[in-house]
């Protein structure tokens, strides 16, 4: 029970609360019956004329940003990228590194993994720089009193249509001894892990082999009513097939054999087509025997641990690297990676791309910020996974390796495609509007296009970058042009 004093205090508290309540209620009523006050947000000023505003023909949105501003801060760049409508569904990552200041200036999804396509040729190139040396090994051999045994080295230049190396052919033709060929030092499958099976007859997907011939493709030339094979040795595998429907000419190959069939319809001008053939050790001995007019015997013999075979060298490796990078040649990339296997310590004389990848990952790429998944030499496999940041780090390793050579940087920029000038970047019109400033490797598969390399700005800055785009439904040309415009901004304003 409340005391009298407590009761009086209780009544006074209630009175005070009621007074406060009535005051607030009156104030609320007054506000509701008076004209409301509206506080308007400040409308952003839209410039009547802004020379920095532009409409990229490949982008459906208008950018009113000032390029000189957005290229200098990561936040402004990312904000600008995210405003591009097409990037709402695409998966895009970009990493840009200032070489002189030794700092990243842009990292947008730089730590996320992308399918790199032919950007994989960059780690393949680095492996070759570390392992191969200056000359291509044409073959390895041992000579006895009356016999010569030779093994392939995965040398891709032998009678290559663009690099016609015939050192091995002259060497075998010159010997007076009985010749034996062994393929026991090769353990790779003919197709890479994760390659598309239905690309078996496309020019960009030749088989891997220990002794490649003519880039493991047949170059067919069609004119009038006839088709000619080069090398001519393969003409015997070609048959006309009236059932093939074509208005010009067409050549087909069975998946599991070297059975080629064609149809041609009075072709007025000569046209060419490159189609891979099925490789085998039997085909190697047959072809070589036909070329040197001697019998080549097949033997199942490894290179024993106590043996040191001699190596015949044939071709400068820098010429090989240049063609691989400029034209993004998948065959050269795969074979270059295989050639590196012979230089792997304790490799047991085994030619295997997995052997090289594991060695390079452990000894040269262990310090990468993001551990890659690397499965082939060319990038044909969609199982490869690299981050933009990893490619920047690999490019810096490549630059450091080549810098040790006389005119190293010049050599590097001659090997890489140049925007608007050479290789896979030669036809991009946006780059042609300025002096050469992008030196980079492209990487393209369906719904994927990437570019990693070096950018020299107009102000003299040296940048290393990786720009990766995956999972888009636009055309590759649209993606290429949008990337080119963004990189041009960095050239002009950074």
Helices and strands as residue ranges (DSSP letters): H 4-33, H 67-70, H 74-82, G 85-88, E 91-98, E 103-108, E 113-114, G 117-119, H 120-131, E 135-143, E 147-152, H 167-174, E 178-182, G 197-199, G 214-216, E 217-224, E 226-230, G 232-237, E 238-240, E 249-253, E 260-264, E 267-276, H 281-292, E 296-298, E 310-316, H 317-327, H 330-340, G 341-343, H 353-363, E 386-387, H 388-402, H 408-415, E 417-418, G 423-425, G 429-433, E 438-445, E 448-456, E 462-470, H 476-493
